[in-house]
Amino acid sequence: MVHRSVRRLTVLALAAVAALALPAPAAHASAQVTGVGATTGIGIDAAQIMKSAVPAALTAYIQGKGGHAAVMAIDRTTGATVAINANRTFQTASIVKFDILATRLLQTQKAGKTLSSGQKSLAFRMITQSDNNAATALYGADHGASGVRSANKTFGLKDTQPASSWGRTRTTAADQIRLLGAVFKPGGALNAANQKYMLSLMSKVEPDQRWGITAAATKAATGVYVKNGWVEMDAYGHMQGDNSIGRIVEPGHDWLVATMSNYNRSDSAGEKLLGNLAAIAVGGLRLQTTPPN
């Protein structure tokens, strides 16, 4: 039988994680950690219980919403990671535009060049406005699926399948984390100038497209970078597929987050789902890696 104190601490941990489905101020998160830490006097490892609580909370939330979603988050500073359904395949929709731009930058960098002013204009519209025509033009400049596939080998992707029609590309949350990690790795495939350029565009995404992973950011964040995608699934009664990827930088943490979903009844439902997944994942990992007072 589980000791009552262990059961109580587990419930407290799960409640703390689930409560982060709506972003809370940093002070609130700290208070939750203090509450959990206060019970550690009986010799229980609160961090270990939280390590189990985070995936449990995410799994329960996904299953409660129908089971058609995935999330992966990693803190590049502490190494804390959580992944649920991270190897499940989804249609990218417009998050592939991040890959399209990364490919274009890698190709021009290898050629000893930089983007032309025309391509910079296309890149700005593609990332900040999710302009499809701009994406098509840059995908052509990449040499389409073959160009992106080649770049993705350099980036270390394993499961992404570029399509002739860019929005039909298939990927996984795990591969999107690999892509984010490779693109923003210091001394990695892309030079510092190109990394800074991509971050600059992702920080300027139009307000109505700043949903999803941005819900995990607190007021302490010093940088929030996002690219989202959405697609109407005609074969499934016009249900929606929604995805969100990006990076959140804050004192002591550098988060890479990928959330994916399909069979949503509306875009707004999908956006809320992804935001809650990101907030639970990142918020839970914060508690897991923050020492109790």
Buried (B, 14 or more C-beta within 10 A) or exposed (E): EEEEEBEEBBEBBBBBBBBBBEBBEBEBBBBBBEBBBEBBEEEBEBBEBBBEBBBBBBBBBBEEBEEBBBBBBBBBBBEBBBBBBBEBBBBBBBBBBBBBBBBBBBBBBEEEEBBEEEBEEBBBBBBBEBBBEBBBBBBEBBBBBEBBBBBBEBBBBEBBBBBEEBBBBBBBBBBBBBBBBBBBBEEBBBEEEBBEBBBEBBBEBEEEBBBBBBBBBBEBBEBBBBBBBBBEBEEEEEBBBBBBBBBBBBEEBBBBBBBBBBBBEEBEBBBBBBBBBBBBBBBBBBBBBBEBE
